[in-house]
Amino acid sequence: MLFIILGFFMLLSWLIGNQLKKKFSEFSQIPTSSGLSGKEVAEKMLRENNIYDVKVISVDGQLTDHYNPLDKTINLSRDVFSGRNVSAAAVASHECGHAVQHEQAYAFLKFRTAMVPVVNIASKMMNFIFIASIFFSFILHIFSSENVLLTIIVSQGIITLFSLVTLPVEFDASRRALVWLESSRITRGAEHEKAKVALQWAASTYLVSALASLSTLLYYIWMLTGRRD
């Protein structure tokens, strides 16, 4: 059952990821009326939100764009950094949305950032259990099956909570980005609608991830309650 759940969400994630890449590729062929590059869009949005201690830098890869709250950098992939198109504007402004959240002490972002060390521990614990169950199953005999399941449920619960908290963080960053893109007239008319579509597809990847994590958690809880019955 677990493999069916994971397989379903892996397939769904792959389909959405492909569609996301397709949309970003399509919209990267559409120049914005403003003619600003992703770097210039990001710097403009930061200035207009009175943020002067965040750097905009270029990083390798595709769709590797992210905001790092630890060193206050907006990391844009090369195509976004130098691109003067709808995709670049949408991505750059979205990442700036996270910088604005950080500046304004947005509660969900603070909570997600605080959870990172705990999530790392939970992920390592899950990895250890699965590796031990495959290669060193005798280790698991030290504990009862119920205790192992409880450990998995707690670890998966932490990961699921992190995935769920990520949703309002990402949706809010996109909302801030779209409001600013429209008010600053970086994207206009049909351009703005395409920027909205691009960010909606990006947000859907986080939604699928959260649903997959929640479904996995519910499966383990069902396993535990089934054993007790």
N, C-alpha and C positions, 0 to 999 in steps of 0.2 A: 504493500500500500504506500509506504513512504517513497519508494522509488517511482511509483506512478505519479504522486504529488510533485516530487522534485522534477521528474521528466516533463510533466505538463508545464510547470512554470519556467523550466529551462527553454522549452520550445517557445512559449509565449514571450519570454525575454528576448530570445533570438529574433523572433519576428518583429517585435517592437524596435529592437536595436537596429535591424536592417532598415526599417521604415524611417527611423530617426536619421540614420546616415543618408538615406535617400533624400529626405526633406532638406537637410542641411546642405547637401550637395546642390540640390535644385535652387535653394534660396541664396546660395553663395554666388550664383550667376546673376543675381538681381542687385544692381548698385542702389545705394540709398541716395535720396535727394541731397542729403547733407554732404556726401562725399568724404565723410570722416572715416579713418581707419578704426579698427577695434581698439587699438591703443589710445587713440585720440578720443573716442567715445568714452572709454573708461576714465580717462583723466578729466574729461569735461564733467562727467557725472560726479566724480569725487569732489571736484572743486565746487560744484553747485550745491553739494551737501556739506560744504565746509570741512572736508576731510583732506588733510595735507600730509599725513604721516604714512600713507599707504603707497607702495610702489607698484607700478604695472610692469611686469616682465614677461619675456617670451620663453616658452618651454617646448620641448620636443613632443611629438606624438599628435594623434588626432582625437578630438573630444577629451583632451586631458586638462581642460580648463578648470580652475578651482581657485577659491580664496583661502589663503592660509592665515588664520587668526593669530598664530603664534609669532610669525615674523612680519605680519601685516603686508602681505604681498598678494596682488592679483596676478595669477599665473595664466597666461593665455597661450594656447597653441599657436604655432607660427602662422597658420592660415587665418586665424581670428585676429591675431596681433596686427598683422599688416593688411588684412582684408577690408575692403571698402564696400561691403555688401550687407544685405539684410541679416544673414546668418551671423556675421561677425558682430554687428551691432547688437543683436539679440543676446548672444553669449556674453559679450563684454559687459553689457548693462546688467545682466543677471548676476554675474560674479560681483559687480559693484554693489548689487543689492545686498549681498552678504556683508560687504564692508560697511554698508549703512546700518545693517542690523547690529553689527559688532559695535559700531560707534554709539548707537542708541540703546545698547544693552538689551537687545531683543531676548525675551525670556527663553524661548525655545532654543535659540542658538547657544545661549549660555549653558543651558541644561545639556544639549547635545555635546558641546565641547567638554563639559565636565565628565560626561559619560565615557569618553574615548578610552582612558586607561582601563576602566572596568570592562568595557567591551573587548579590548585586546586580551585581557585575562580570560574572559568567557570563551572567546574564539579559540585560544590556545587549549583550554580545557576540553572543548568539543573535539578539536583535532586529536588531542592525546587519546581520548576515549575511543574514537573511531579507529585510529591506528592500532591501539592496543587490542581492540576487538578483532582486528584482522590478523595481526602478526603475533600478538602476545596475549592471546585470550586468557591464559592462565592468570594474568595479573588481575583481571576482572573478577576472578573467583574469590579474591580477598574480600570483596564487597558482595552484598546481596544484590540481586537484579533490581530490586526496588530502590536501593540506595544509588545505583548507577543511573537509573531512570530519573530519580530526583535531581541528581547532579546535572544530567542532560537538560531537564526541564528548567532548572534555575539558569543555566548558561544560555539556553535558547531563549528564555524569557527576557534576559538582559539584551540579547541581540535583537529580539523582536521589538522591545521598547525603543531601542535606538533607531530601528527602521521606521517606527511609527512617528517618533519625534522628528525625524528627518523630513517627513512630509510637509508639515506646516512651515518648516525652515525654507524648503525649496519652493513651495507655492508662494510664500510671502516674498521671496527674493524675485520671483518672476513677476509678481504683481507690482512691486516697486519699479522693476525695470520697465514694464510696459507703460506705467503711468508716466514715468520720466521720459521715455522715448517719445511719447505723444506730446507731452507738454513742452519739451525742448525742440520738437519738430525734427528730430533725427530721422524718424521714419514717419511717412505720411500715407494716408489712404490705404491703398492695396499693400504697400510695403509694410505698414503697421500690422495689418491682418496676417501677413505671412510671418512676421516676427512672433506674433501671438501663437500661430500654429506650431512654429518651431519649438517654442518654449513649452507648449502643451505636450508635444511628443517627448521632450526631454523629461518633463515631470512624470509622464506615464511610466518611465523606467523605474523611478523610485517607488511608484505605487505598486507595480508588479513585484518588486523586491520585498516590499512590506507585506504584501498578501502571501507571498511564498513563505516568508519567515513566520507569519502568524499561523498559516496552515500547518507548517512543520511543528510548531509549538503545540497546537491543538491535537495533532496526531500523537505526540508523546504523552500528553495528558490523558488522552483516550487509552493509550497502552497501559498507563499506570492505574487508572481507575478500573480497567478491565481485569488487571491482575488481582486487584483487591477484592473485586466481586467474586 
